[in-house]
Amino acid sequence: MGLIKAVTGAVSSTLADQWKEFIYCDALDANTLVKKGSKRITQGSSNTHASDNIITHESKIVLNEGQALLVVENGKIIDFSVEPGAYTFNSQTEPSLFAGGFKGLIDSFKKVGQRFVYGGQAQNDQRVYYINLKEIPNNKFGIGAVPFRDAEFGFTIMLKGFGIFSYKIEDPLMFFSHVAANVTDVYSATGLEDQLKAEFQQTIQVALGGLSSTGISYDQIPLHTKELTKNMDTMLDEEWKQTRGLVVVGIGFSALTPDEESAKKIAQFQEARVFTNAQMLGARLGTAQATAMENAASNPNGAMNGFIGMGFAQQAGGATAAQFINPNAAQQPRPMAPAAPVAGVAAGATATAWSCACGANNSGNFCSNCGTKRPAACTHPKAGPDTAFCPDCGAKLK
């Protein structure tokens, strides 16, 4: 028994006018994975067979885009097609097996151990099933406490998040044989949803760990979903593809963040890394000093007490903001403060040495031996033009 192509290409509802009897399936929505084809007998057909589970000779079977067609007899797949078009069912030919470019379907047909039936009208349970080959989107998943070695920080953080993934049936024969089997009418995605989500969430945690070995940071993960999808396909090959004929199509993260403890660890690391830059550290110190000055000015015990405390803190720190912002400034010699003027010495003049009554020679304002104040320099106010000695200090004038 096999399928013979009758019409190739898009098929419309006008086939109901062309054929008196045909098997058809409307469009399959995202929640419908498998649906049994229904036999449509138009008015005037000579076929009045009462059973819906017998495919009569030369029945017309229609296949739409995004679908696979399976002809099943007594629970065994006897022919299939994934090429859109219209087919005539011929009970006197061997299976045609229209793979339509889908690699591996012939091997799958042999692997599931189906048998061939040749010639004659089979008086058994015969059905046509349609398999949804379109992408099944919007499958939600969540992860929590997934260890990820972040390349930027150089340590392991714990990730949590959620998102959606999509999958599709790549091997309709394997899916029907191992998952859907002979459903009465419809096999929906809801019946497989919980199982797939549990397996997906368990596997993606391992896949994320593998992605960390590529040397990326956690916030770059959404940019590497293709690699992640490929890793997921590889890891789910045995459970999904070989057993169920399913593959992962895409993965999207709605949120992916470190847990609370990891977030604190990252913040501390980033702050410490910023302050390895001397100018950034100086700016931070300058901000702290400015804040301290504001707090000192508003000190309830008096502004002076506040500034004294701030001075002690600065001395204990041993550094100023300027030293970090401009490190060369610390190497430049500070200008010497101008010397205090000596009484009796004109501004700009150099102070002369003087002898104290105790016999010590000095150059400052006070004797270095007894502490006697330097006598004021006499301006000889009482000396006249002919005076040889000053009458006040006795200094020789001529």
Order of alpha helices (4+ residues) and beta strands (2+ residues): beta-alpha-beta-beta-beta-beta-beta-beta-beta-alpha-beta-beta-beta-alpha-beta-alpha-alpha-beta-alpha-alpha-alpha-alpha-beta-beta
